[in-house]
């Protein structure tokens, strides 16, 4: 029962906040929040195992010709990606995928008919495994180029990192969350706490974007899970919300 309540609470919280992200815009690409989170976790001796950056833009209402031209333009800019297009009852989905090393990049153009025009979302996502100096150095420049090439206006950006504590943590989960919130310069807005799992939503001065959580604002989420005796302790940090399963 506890597990069910926990899952429902997380789903409701994320769903509510996603609804309120429509008019939010991204910070300067040169100040990637992903790199800020990675730096904090590395300083805390946390091994980064998985990361993702997700950007999306709700475009102005387009007609069929404009969507076709926009898709063609992106195909020309990214000719080496694997492209596929599907249509059903007026809805169209163009997807491009590029895999290199441990990373996967994806572009999606999703269009749904509304009267004579289409509501269109453009989504870009890059996911990777592990983290090293080389990846960090190349990521900032590449993301700047990607977002400039793909999006026409301001894109909402989500950054998320999953990691493991290299050693057995010497604090209880509540104390560990409290410590990490302090390191992230964040003040807790709300939390879900169980014996082996804690999820916290907070507001940090490190990140410029925010979403509404009830009557308050938050821009970072943390989740820590203890796998039990002899098991790993994992952590997920995301801004403005967590987008990696935990």
Backbone bond lengths (Angstrom), bond angles and torsions (degrees), N, CA, C in turn:
res aa  C-N    CA-C-N  psi(-1)  N-CA   C-N-CA  omega(-1)  CA-C   N-CA-C  phi
1 X - - - 1.448 - - 1.521 111.13 -
2 X 1.333 115.63 -43.16 1.457 119.55 179.05 1.521 111.05 -59.33
3 X 1.345 115.28 -44.42 1.465 120.25 -178.49 1.520 110.21 -61.73
4 X 1.334 116.91 -41.82 1.462 120.90 -179.94 1.518 111.14 -63.16
5 X 1.319 116.68 -44.54 1.458 120.66 178.90 1.517 111.04 -62.65
6 X 1.324 116.08 -38.81 1.466 120.31 179.97 1.514 110.57 -63.06
7 X 1.341 116.14 -47.28 1.467 120.71 -178.61 1.521 110.40 -62.76
8 X 1.333 116.65 -44.17 1.458 120.06 -179.94 1.515 111.63 -62.35
9 X 1.324 116.50 -40.78 1.460 120.39 -179.58 1.508 111.18 -63.23
10 X 1.332 115.78 -42.27 1.469 120.03 -179.54 1.520 110.30 -66.32
11 X 1.334 116.79 -45.43 1.464 120.83 -179.00 1.524 110.74 -60.99
12 X 1.332 116.81 -45.38 1.463 120.62 -179.98 1.517 111.00 -63.26
13 X 1.332 116.71 -42.91 1.460 121.16 -178.81 1.515 110.58 -62.44
14 X 1.341 116.74 -48.65 1.462 120.39 -178.89 1.524 110.36 -64.99
15 X 1.340 116.80 -43.78 1.456 119.64 -179.65 1.516 111.85 -60.66
16 X 1.325 117.24 -42.24 1.461 121.10 179.10 1.505 111.67 -61.99
17 X 1.327 115.50 -43.29 1.453 118.98 -176.54 1.513 112.30 -71.85
18 X 1.321 117.54 -34.03 1.460 120.31 177.87 1.517 110.80 -61.34
19 X 1.341 116.55 -36.39 1.453 120.42 179.01 1.518 110.42 -62.29
20 X 1.315 117.11 -32.33 1.450 121.22 -175.98 1.515 114.39 -90.49
21 X 1.343 117.32 10.36 1.462 120.11 -178.13 1.523 113.44 -95.74
22 X 1.320 117.82 -2.62 1.451 120.84 -171.95 1.507 115.80 -54.93
23 X 1.325 118.14 -40.20 1.455 120.60 -174.78 1.521 113.59 -102.99
24 X 1.334 117.23 9.86 1.450 120.29 179.09 1.520 110.25 -80.65
25 X 1.318 117.27 149.23 1.455 121.04 179.40 1.511 110.08 -123.59
26 X 1.315 115.06 158.14 1.449 120.08 -175.89 1.518 112.95 -78.54
27 X 1.315 116.80 154.99 1.454 121.71 173.50 1.509 108.36 -76.86
28 X 1.324 116.47 174.42 1.449 120.23 178.81 1.515 109.83 -55.53
29 X 1.327 116.13 132.42 1.458 120.48 -176.25 1.515 111.19 -61.32
30 X 1.323 116.51 -29.77 1.461 120.42 -178.69 1.516 112.96 -65.43
31 X 1.336 117.03 -13.45 1.457 121.25 -179.67 1.538 108.91 -114.03
32 X 1.299 115.58 60.28 1.459 119.85 -175.10 1.529 111.56 -58.80
33 X 1.326 115.30 123.54 1.456 119.82 177.01 1.520 111.24 -63.58
34 X 1.333 116.46 -29.67 1.455 120.86 178.42 1.530 110.89 -57.01
35 X 1.334 116.32 -42.16 1.458 120.54 -179.53 1.525 111.56 -69.84
36 X 1.327 116.53 -33.52 1.465 119.81 177.82 1.530 110.55 -65.00
37 X 1.341 115.39 -44.77 1.460 119.46 179.61 1.523 110.44 -64.04
38 X 1.339 116.53 -43.74 1.464 120.77 -179.57 1.519 111.10 -59.71
39 X 1.320 117.07 -41.58 1.458 121.25 -179.54 1.527 111.37 -62.67
40 X 1.337 116.19 -42.06 1.465 120.52 179.66 1.523 110.82 -64.70
41 X 1.329 117.18 -45.65 1.460 119.98 -178.03 1.523 111.69 -65.91
42 X 1.318 117.45 -38.60 1.460 120.35 178.20 1.520 110.85 -65.34
43 X 1.319 117.20 -39.02 1.468 120.56 177.33 1.524 111.69 -63.66
44 X 1.343 116.25 -25.97 1.465 121.42 179.52 1.532 111.94 -91.76
45 X 1.341 116.63 11.40 1.467 122.35 178.83 1.527 112.03 60.94
46 X 1.332 115.13 39.99 1.457 121.80 178.01 1.526 108.88 -104.71
47 X 1.319 116.93 127.91 1.456 122.46 -179.05 1.529 109.63 -80.79
48 X 1.330 117.20 119.41 1.456 121.65 179.49 1.522 109.55 -79.71
49 X 1.332 116.48 122.69 1.462 121.41 -177.34 1.527 113.27 -108.48
50 X 1.322 116.97 -24.13 1.468 120.69 -174.93 1.521 109.17 -156.73
51 X 1.328 117.15 143.86 1.457 120.37 178.75 1.527 110.23 -150.41
52 X 1.328 115.64 158.90 1.461 119.65 178.01 1.519 110.35 -153.84
53 X 1.321 115.08 149.46 1.457 122.27 171.33 1.523 106.67 -128.63
54 X 1.317 115.72 127.83 1.465 122.36 -174.66 1.524 107.82 -127.20
55 X 1.327 117.60 125.44 1.465 121.78 178.20 1.517 109.20 -127.21
56 X 1.323 116.70 144.45 1.452 119.75 179.27 1.516 110.55 -148.00
57 X 1.319 115.02 154.24 1.461 121.38 178.79 1.522 109.07 -140.05
58 X 1.319 116.27 132.00 1.459 121.31 171.26 1.517 106.81 -89.80
59 X 1.323 116.56 115.28 1.452 120.77 -174.53 1.522 111.31 -86.30
60 X 1.326 115.61 164.59 1.458 120.55 174.46 1.531 108.56 -62.60
61 X 1.312 116.45 157.10 1.453 120.38 -179.63 1.532 110.34 -58.01
62 X 1.332 116.75 126.23 1.452 122.47 -177.21 1.524 110.18 -117.45
63 X 1.340 116.33 157.34 1.457 119.35 172.32 1.527 108.62 -99.13
64 X 1.331 117.38 179.18 1.456 121.62 -175.24 1.522 112.58 -59.21
65 X 1.323 115.92 -41.80 1.465 120.27 -177.95 1.527 110.97 -64.95
66 X 1.323 116.53 -42.42 1.462 120.41 -179.33 1.522 111.36 -65.32
67 X 1.327 117.23 -39.77 1.465 120.90 178.02 1.521 110.23 -65.24
68 X 1.327 116.15 -43.07 1.463 120.85 179.07 1.522 111.14 -62.33
69 X 1.334 116.91 -42.97 1.465 121.39 179.83 1.529 111.00 -65.88
70 X 1.323 116.02 -40.64 1.464 120.26 -179.84 1.530 110.80 -65.22
71 X 1.343 116.09 -43.27 1.461 120.35 177.54 1.524 111.02 -62.52
72 X 1.314 116.43 -42.09 1.466 121.34 178.63 1.529 110.92 -62.32
73 X 1.323 115.57 -40.20 1.469 120.69 178.59 1.524 111.33 -60.91
74 X 1.346 116.72 -44.28 1.459 120.23 179.51 1.523 111.79 -68.48
75 X 1.325 116.47 -35.71 1.465 119.54 176.66 1.519 110.88 -61.90
76 X 1.317 116.49 -37.05 1.465 120.53 179.19 1.521 111.18 -71.27
77 X 1.334 116.46 -33.77 1.469 120.57 179.19 1.521 111.81 -74.97
78 X 1.343 116.52 -29.29 1.465 121.16 -177.69 1.531 109.85 -126.47
79 X 1.331 117.56 64.36 1.468 121.21 -174.24 1.523 114.29 -70.47
80 X 1.329 117.62 -21.69 1.464 120.64 -177.45 1.527 113.14 -88.65
81 X 1.326 116.85 -1.71 1.457 120.45 177.68 1.527 109.33 -82.87
82 X 1.329 116.45 156.10 1.461 121.38 178.17 1.526 109.14 -87.99
83 X 1.331 115.77 111.63 1.462 121.51 -174.96 1.530 111.64 -101.30
84 X 1.340 116.07 145.39 1.458 122.44 173.17 1.524 108.30 -147.06
85 X 1.334 115.82 146.84 1.468 120.80 -179.43 1.526 108.68 -132.15
86 X 1.337 115.54 132.02 1.458 121.23 177.47 1.524 109.49 -128.08
87 X 1.314 117.00 141.86 1.462 121.78 177.46 1.525 109.54 -132.37
88 X 1.332 115.62 145.26 1.463 120.88 179.05 1.521 109.25 -158.13
89 X 1.332 115.90 117.59 1.463 122.29 177.46 1.529 111.66 52.85
90 X 1.308 116.11 42.49 1.460 120.97 177.44 1.513 113.97 89.71
91 X 1.334 116.39 -22.69 1.465 120.46 178.37 1.534 109.07 -78.61
92 X 1.309 116.87 136.37 1.465 120.31 178.69 1.523 111.01 -128.56
93 X 1.318 115.29 148.53 1.462 121.47 -179.83 1.528 108.60 -141.74
94 X 1.326 114.81 112.28 1.466 120.88 175.29 1.522 107.79 -104.09
95 X 1.336 116.43 128.73 1.470 121.33 -175.98 1.522 109.88 -129.01
96 X 1.323 115.85 135.24 1.463 121.70 175.86 1.520 108.55 -125.59
97 X 1.324 117.14 136.53 1.467 121.68 -177.08 1.520 109.77 -131.36
98 X 1.314 115.56 137.34 1.462 121.56 174.64 1.526 108.21 -134.72
99 X 1.339 116.39 123.65 1.463 121.34 177.88 1.520 108.94 -112.37
100 X 1.335 115.36 132.05 1.459 119.82 176.39 1.525 108.53 -149.05
101 X 1.332 115.09 119.87 1.452 119.57 -176.39 1.517 110.69 62.37
102 X 1.315 116.60 -130.26 1.462 121.38 -179.48 1.520 112.32 -92.73
103 X 1.334 117.36 7.43 1.457 121.70 -176.98 1.530 112.02 -107.32
104 X 1.325 114.91 148.39 1.458 121.90 173.66 1.521 108.51 -132.33
105 X 1.325 116.13 125.80 1.457 122.00 177.63 1.525 108.82 -110.49
106 X 1.332 115.71 141.58 1.463 120.95 -178.19 1.524 110.42 -138.19
107 X 1.328 115.69 136.96 1.462 122.33 171.90 1.517 107.46 -118.98
108 X 1.330 117.24 134.19 1.465 121.37 177.03 1.530 109.53 -130.43
109 X 1.319 115.66 137.35 1.464 122.11 172.80 1.517 106.29 -120.38
110 X 1.325 117.01 108.55 1.465 122.61 -174.49 1.519 109.59 -110.91
111 X 1.323 117.45 123.86 1.467 121.56 -177.09 1.521 110.62 -128.60
112 X 1.339 116.28 133.22 1.455 122.99 178.40 1.527 109.04 -126.04
113 X 1.341 118.46 129.40 1.467 120.39 -176.89 1.521 112.88 -68.91
114 X 1.335 115.35 134.50 1.460 122.76 173.45 1.524 106.85 -135.35
115 X 1.334 116.21 103.69 1.463 123.11 -174.04 1.526 109.23 57.13
116 X 1.342 117.97 -120.28 1.459 120.75 -175.49 1.525 113.33 -92.84
117 X 1.320 117.28 -1.20 1.459 120.72 -177.69 1.528 109.82 -126.77
118 X 1.323 114.58 -174.21 1.458 120.52 -177.61 1.528 110.38 -129.32
119 X 1.321 115.27 137.62 1.469 120.25 169.78 1.516 106.62 -85.71
120 X 1.315 116.17 120.85 1.463 120.61 -171.27 1.521 111.72 -123.76
121 X 1.320 115.33 133.12 1.460 122.07 173.65 1.523 109.10 -117.37
122 X 1.302 115.89 137.26 1.457 121.88 173.74 1.521 107.53 -112.71
123 X 1.326 116.32 127.87 1.460 121.49 -175.63 1.524 110.03 -126.84
124 X 1.327 115.27 134.65 1.467 120.30 173.19 1.522 107.75 -125.60
125 X 1.332 116.19 136.96 1.462 119.76 178.53 1.522 109.73 -142.99
126 X 1.310 115.79 138.20 1.461 121.62 172.13 1.520 107.60 -126.75
127 X 1.343 116.02 132.64 1.466 122.39 178.99 1.519 108.91 -125.50
128 X 1.312 115.47 146.87 1.451 119.06 178.91 1.504 112.49 -148.26
129 X 1.331 115.30 163.57 1.461 122.46 177.53 1.517 108.82 -111.85
130 X 1.327 117.15 139.62 1.456 120.84 178.18 1.517 112.22 70.23
131 X 1.318 115.27 -179.62 1.466 120.60 -177.67 1.519 108.90 -159.39
132 X 1.327 116.44 130.23 1.454 120.07 175.11 1.521 109.48 -145.02
133 X 1.319 116.63 175.99 1.459 122.07 -175.56 1.522 111.60 -61.41
134 X 1.323 116.55 -39.09 1.456 121.08 -178.90 1.523 111.10 -63.05
135 X 1.327 115.80 -45.60 1.465 120.17 179.35 1.517 111.01 -63.10
136 X 1.313 116.27 -40.99 1.456 121.05 -179.35 1.521 111.55 -63.80
137 X 1.344 116.33 -42.22 1.454 120.36 -177.04 1.528 112.43 -68.28
138 X 1.337 116.77 -35.36 1.464 120.18 -177.14 1.518 113.12 -83.72
139 X 1.327 116.92 -23.21 1.458 121.12 -171.51 1.527 112.60 -66.68
140 X 1.325 118.08 -45.54 1.453 121.04 -175.37 1.520 111.97 -60.32
141 X 1.336 116.89 -49.57 1.465 120.60 -179.75 1.528 110.68 -63.50
142 X 1.322 117.09 -43.66 1.463 120.85 -177.29 1.526 111.41 -65.19
143 X 1.345 117.35 -40.25 1.446 119.87 179.88 1.524 111.31 -67.20
144 X 1.319 116.69 -35.94 1.464 119.98 176.50 1.521 110.11 -59.85
145 X 1.318 116.26 -45.99 1.468 121.02 179.40 1.522 111.41 -64.72
146 X 1.328 116.89 -44.47 1.461 120.57 -177.66 1.536 111.06 -60.94
147 X 1.310 116.60 -50.37 1.461 120.42 -175.82 1.525 110.83 -65.99
148 X 1.329 116.95 -36.89 1.460 120.40 176.49 1.518 111.66 -65.09
149 X 1.333 116.94 -40.60 1.464 121.42 -177.29 1.525 113.12 -75.21
150 X 1.326 117.05 -35.05 1.460 120.35 -171.77 1.520 113.22 -87.48
151 X 1.330 116.87 -43.39 1.461 119.96 -170.15 1.524 112.20 -98.82
152 X 1.328 115.17 145.58 1.460 121.19 179.23 1.524 111.88 -90.45
153 X 1.300 117.00 -30.13 1.458 120.92 -178.25 1.507 110.84 -126.89
154 X 1.332 116.63 -141.07 1.457 121.90 179.30 1.519 110.69 -89.63
155 X 1.311 116.43 130.79 1.462 121.86 -179.71 1.518 110.21 -106.71
156 X 1.317 116.40 141.51 1.459 121.85 172.53 1.522 107.86 -80.12
157 X 1.321 117.12 131.31 1.463 121.24 -174.83 1.528 111.26 -118.75
158 X 1.339 115.37 134.26 1.456 122.72 176.60 1.530 107.99 -116.68
159 X 1.314 117.56 131.32 1.464 121.65 176.78 1.518 108.97 -121.60
160 X 1.327 116.90 138.06 1.461 119.82 -176.16 1.527 110.64 -149.45
161 X 1.329 115.93 139.49 1.460 121.93 179.81 1.532 109.92 -135.99
162 X 1.328 115.05 137.64 1.461 121.78 175.90 1.523 108.79 -115.74
163 X 1.314 116.64 139.68 1.461 119.47 -178.53 1.516 112.57 -150.73
164 X 1.322 114.26 177.92 1.458 121.90 178.63 1.521 109.63 -129.89
165 X 1.307 115.83 142.17 1.456 119.83 174.45 1.525 107.96 -70.80
166 X 1.330 116.73 127.58 1.459 120.81 -176.79 1.521 112.18 -64.60
167 X 1.307 116.75 -33.56 1.465 121.63 179.73 1.522 108.83 -123.85
168 X 1.319 115.57 168.62 1.451 120.16 175.20 1.515 109.05 -61.25
169 X 1.328 117.38 127.18 1.462 119.48 -177.75 1.524 109.49 -68.60
170 X 1.326 113.52 140.29 1.467 118.76 -176.67 1.526 112.04 -96.07
171 X 1.335 116.36 15.52 1.463 120.84 177.48 1.521 108.45 -128.02
172 X 1.324 116.30 158.66 1.455 119.74 170.70 1.522 107.69 -70.55
173 X 1.333 116.97 161.64 1.468 119.66 -178.86 1.529 112.72 -57.92
174 X 1.337 120.13 -43.17 1.467 119.26 177.82 1.531 112.51 -60.21
175 X 1.342 117.13 -39.46 1.459 119.91 178.87 1.526 111.29 -70.31
176 X 1.336 116.46 -34.78 1.463 120.05 178.40 1.526 110.94 -66.72
177 X 1.318 116.51 -43.35 1.465 120.64 176.43 1.529 110.23 -60.74
178 X 1.319 115.83 -44.65 1.471 120.34 -179.91 1.523 110.48 -60.13
179 X 1.337 116.38 -42.32 1.463 120.66 179.54 1.533 111.04 -64.21
180 X 1.329 116.92 -45.89 1.463 120.65 -178.38 1.522 111.81 -66.08
181 X 1.316 116.96 -37.28 1.458 119.79 176.00 1.521 110.68 -61.38
182 X 1.326 116.20 -38.83 1.465 119.86 178.32 1.523 110.67 -66.02
183 X 1.333 116.74 -42.56 1.462 120.88 178.85 1.528 110.78 -63.03
184 X 1.325 116.29 -36.69 1.464 121.38 179.16 1.531 112.51 -83.35
185 X 1.322 116.77 3.44 1.464 122.34 -179.35 1.522 110.74 56.05
186 X 1.320 114.80 44.43 1.460 120.64 -173.15 1.529 111.95 -118.60
187 X 1.319 115.05 147.16 1.457 122.19 176.06 1.527 108.23 -112.44
188 X 1.311 116.39 125.96 1.459 121.12 -176.11 1.521 111.72 -64.90
189 X 1.354 115.26 135.70 1.454 122.34 177.68 1.527 110.02 -100.60
190 X 1.332 116.67 -46.32 1.460 121.33 175.36 1.516 108.82 -157.50
191 X 1.338 116.30 161.15 1.466 119.87 -175.50 1.517 110.78 -149.56
192 X 1.321 114.45 156.34 1.456 123.34 173.80 1.519 106.64 -122.86
193 X 1.343 117.96 117.31 1.463 120.66 -171.00 1.525 111.42 -125.34
194 X 1.331 114.72 128.97 1.452 122.63 172.80 1.524 108.06 -133.55
195 X 1.320 117.43 176.76 1.463 120.68 -174.66 1.524 112.54 -59.91
196 X 1.330 116.49 -43.52 1.462 120.13 -174.80 1.530 113.10 -113.48
197 X 1.322 116.71 10.35 1.456 119.73 -177.33 1.526 110.45 -151.93
198 X 1.337 115.78 135.67 1.463 120.89 175.07 1.523 108.70 -138.18
199 X 1.326 116.32 133.21 1.461 121.87 173.13 1.517 107.69 -122.45
200 X 1.328 115.92 133.38 1.457 120.90 -177.10 1.519 110.56 -130.72
201 X 1.319 116.26 133.77 1.461 122.44 172.07 1.518 107.33 -107.94
202 X 1.331 116.79 133.96 1.454 119.47 -172.56 1.527 110.96 -146.99
203 X 1.319 114.64 172.31 1.469 120.93 175.10 1.522 108.35 -119.22
204 X 1.346 114.99 126.73 1.460 120.69 -177.32 1.525 110.82 -121.07
205 X 1.314 115.94 142.90 1.461 120.77 175.99 1.528 111.81 -76.54
206 X 1.336 117.55 -6.66 1.464 121.05 178.95 1.526 112.41 -75.48
207 X 1.331 116.56 -23.40 1.460 120.85 -174.43 1.520 110.00 -119.02
208 X 1.316 116.51 134.06 1.464 120.27 -173.33 1.521 113.42 -84.12
209 X 1.335 117.50 -27.10 1.460 120.11 -178.82 1.520 110.90 -83.14
210 X 1.335 115.71 156.20 1.462 119.80 178.10 1.523 108.97 -152.90
211 X 1.322 115.93 160.68 1.458 122.48 175.00 1.522 107.86 -130.39
212 X 1.312 115.70 161.90 1.454 120.34 -178.73 1.521 110.55 -83.82
213 X 1.310 115.15 135.58 1.466 121.96 173.99 1.522 106.44 -129.37
214 X 1.317 115.40 90.37 1.457 119.17 -173.05 1.519 109.37 70.43
215 X 1.314 116.68 -125.48 1.464 120.95 179.25 1.520 111.65 -94.71
216 X 1.336 116.67 1.67 1.463 120.60 -178.59 1.527 110.33 -113.81
217 X 1.329 115.37 173.57 1.449 120.88 176.50 1.519 109.37 -116.67
218 X 1.331 116.40 148.15 1.452 121.03 176.00 1.524 108.33 -143.40
219 X 1.325 115.79 156.76 1.467 118.68 -179.12 1.525 113.31 -145.37
220 X 1.322 116.75 13.15 1.461 119.12 175.15 1.525 108.96 -154.06
221 X 1.327 115.64 141.30 1.461 121.64 176.25 1.523 109.30 -125.80
222 X 1.332 116.00 143.40 1.457 122.56 176.32 1.525 108.63 -128.52
223 X 1.318 115.37 141.89 1.455 120.38 173.36 1.517 108.98 -136.00
224 X 1.340 117.73 127.09 1.461 122.05 178.13 1.523 108.69 -122.49
225 X 1.333 115.18 131.07 1.465 120.25 -179.75 1.529 109.55 -128.03
226 X 1.330 115.99 129.68 1.459 122.19 175.74 1.521 108.44 -99.59
227 X 1.352 116.83 123.33 1.463 121.06 -175.12 1.532 113.25 -79.93
228 X 1.321 117.08 2.49 1.458 119.41 177.80 1.522 112.32 100.87
229 X 1.321 116.78 -175.03 1.455 123.56 -176.58 1.528 111.10 -52.76
230 X 1.325 116.68 118.43 1.456 121.96 177.71 1.516 113.96 78.96
231 X 1.332 117.81 -4.51 1.464 121.25 -178.49 1.518 112.11 -90.12
232 X 1.327 115.35 172.48 1.452 121.17 -179.24 1.527 111.21 -79.44
233 X 1.321 114.95 154.66 1.453 120.94 170.15 1.518 106.88 -109.39
234 X 1.323 116.94 119.23 1.457 121.42 -175.38 1.523 110.51 -109.25
235 X 1.313 114.81 155.52 1.465 120.84 179.64 1.514 109.49 -138.70
236 X 1.324 116.07 143.54 1.459 122.60 173.10 1.511 107.76 -128.95
237 X 1.340 116.26 131.62 1.466 121.93 177.89 1.520 107.66 -127.18
238 X 1.333 116.71 131.42 1.452 119.97 179.40 1.509 111.97 -140.62
239 X 1.326 116.26 149.88 1.453 121.61 174.29 1.526 109.45 -134.52
240 X 1.318 118.98 132.97 1.467 125.35 -4.23 1.529 113.70 -78.13
241 X 1.355 117.45 -11.59 1.459 120.10 175.88 1.525 108.48 -139.42
242 X 1.323 116.00 165.15 1.466 121.62 175.53 1.523 109.38 -75.83
243 X 1.333 116.68 132.51 1.464 121.36 178.51 1.516 112.61 -120.48
244 X 1.342 118.36 -0.57 1.456 122.65 177.57 1.524 108.57 -103.44
245 X 1.323 116.77 135.96 1.463 120.88 -178.40 1.525 110.29 -61.72
246 X 1.323 115.77 136.30 1.455 121.45 178.85 1.510 112.56 -143.95
